[in-house]
Amino acid sequence: MCGIVGFNWNDKNLVKAMSDLIRHRGPDDYGFYTDKYISLGSRRLSIIDLSRGKQPISNEDGTKWIVFNGEIYNFIELRQELQKKKHKFRTDTDTEVILHAYEEYGRKCVERFNGMFAFAIWDSKNRELFIARDRLGKKPLFYYHSGKKFIFASEIKSILKAGIKASINKEALYFYLTYGYTPTKKSIFNNINKLEAGCTLLFKDFKIGIERYWQIDLSNKINESEDFFVKKIREHLDSAVRKRLIADVPVGAFLSGGLDSSAIVAYIKKYKNDLKTFSISFDYSQFDESKYARMVSEKFDTGHHDISFDADDVRELLPKLVKQYDEPFGDPSMVPTYLVSKVARKHVTVSLSGDGGDESFLGYERYLQYRLLALQEYLPKKFISPLLSLPFGKLRNYLEFIRLNQYKKYAELRANFKSDLRKNLFLGNFDFSDYCKKFFVYPDYLDNISNADINTYLVDDILTKLDRSSMFVSLEARAPFLDYGFMEFSAKIPMRLKLKGAEPKYILKKSLVGILPKSIIYRKKQGFTFPLEIYMRKELKDLINGSLAEKSELDRYISRDYINKLLRLHYNKEKDYTSGLWTMFILKLWLDQYSNRIN
């Protein structure tokens, strides 16, 4: 695992300075390559071939150079394949395998990689820079392109170091306030973009071209028995976990006590006797899953570490995390995720996680809500239209809502602030439903919802949080449920087996019977987050209310009158604006730190 940077001119001092800013991503080693047309830099966290994996790495004649962030889990098989084609290797690293695969297969090489990655290959003969990001966006890649200048990096802070003029992208800012994260392609800064998951970028002759090489396909469902799917799920999960145990350093696992992380621990123990696991315990029992984590730990005999968490941790860590993320990021679970990563790093260098199971197998409660809404679409218009004229505000709003098409419903239900409030709160008119529209291409409503979640929420929230929180402390996090082969198979499972009646993750749960205790499999999902609503009304009330009530840079983007109105309604318990006020609070902290760098 590494951090990478680069740009299309020669400046050794700048490439070193940009690399130093992401030292946390790779504290073990660093390296640079420069010529007349390119500068490449890398920070390395040693996982495979600890002594000889220094980057950048070149091919035999020095005409191609690579910097790479991530892991290729099938690199041994690819190496053997390439050796048969007369390629010679100087190291045992997956980095060198990528470079030789590029020589052999060209840009199509990415289709052969199973892993998490973002890499850049400089071809000096053709004077072109080839960049790729993994299928699901597990590893980040940002870039800046303006005129003849091109810059890329694992984190935005390195691009800003190059002295570009930073200005806020208002559309991304209001998207963040609405959903809690900035959208794929865009960042919070104008002209700094994200390379989309499953895409490659070619920079040549001062121009960029972007191509997609992978997209999840939910259209080819398999009509088989439940026993067939149980067998296949077990095989895929076993294979995905086994691949992710390859390392020359200690490997552990996050263990929340939920279904997904518990399943990962169960499968790790098939191959690894000495396993350390890590969980968080919260100070309010209704949010605390630690007893379930201990139950799983005891069953599988892991060396378990439980970390206590309270409001003081939020108060202490937030300023540091807001700065680290480079962009405003509104998922409150970033705090406990960072804390559990920090403790894990004291014991291991790699930790497996259960992320991705909810998106692949419909684990969120909202999927049941979406199904019920889909059924209501079949209400005849002649039944709805007369009711719209009745003077009952809530009923009228609800009936108008169910008349919306699928993607508009999805966009509205996922929003922190509903459309009527956004019009008054935001100093600008922004409708983000069209952003979701392109993912609604299937006949089945749940396929569309799953497709939207995988392409938005998963990559821009869940995987962003996992990457930043773990890499901040130089820990590599691996997610077996996000093995692309496993995801391609899960996409073929009929939705009726994922959400059966009111039972989420039905077929995954059935697959784990006999492997996990039924008390773990069938207990109600809690979700990994701290008691935000309670903290905001009690322990953190003065901090958050005081911060939002004062005049600040926030007033440039949000109506001051409506901020005060929301605070009043929330703290008088007339309305619950927990999520919305939290995203505004994070934006306020971010603006406090970045306002002096913004034009």
PyMOL commands that set and color helices and strands:
alter all, ss='L'
color gray80, all
select helices_A, chain A and resi 12-20+23-25+75-84+94-112+156-161+170-179+226-243+259-268+285-287+290-300+311-325+334-345+357-361+366-376+381-388+393-402+406-413+419-425+433-437+445-471+480-482+484-490+495-498+506-511+518-521+532-537+541-549+553-556+560-571+578-597
alter helices_A, ss='H'
color red, helices_A
select strands_A, chain A and resi 2-7+29-34+39-44+57-58+64-72+115-123+128-133+142-146+149-153+192-194+199-204+207-212+251-254+276-282+303-309+350-352+476-478
alter strands_A, ss='S'
color yellow, strands_A
deselect
rebuild
show_as cartoon
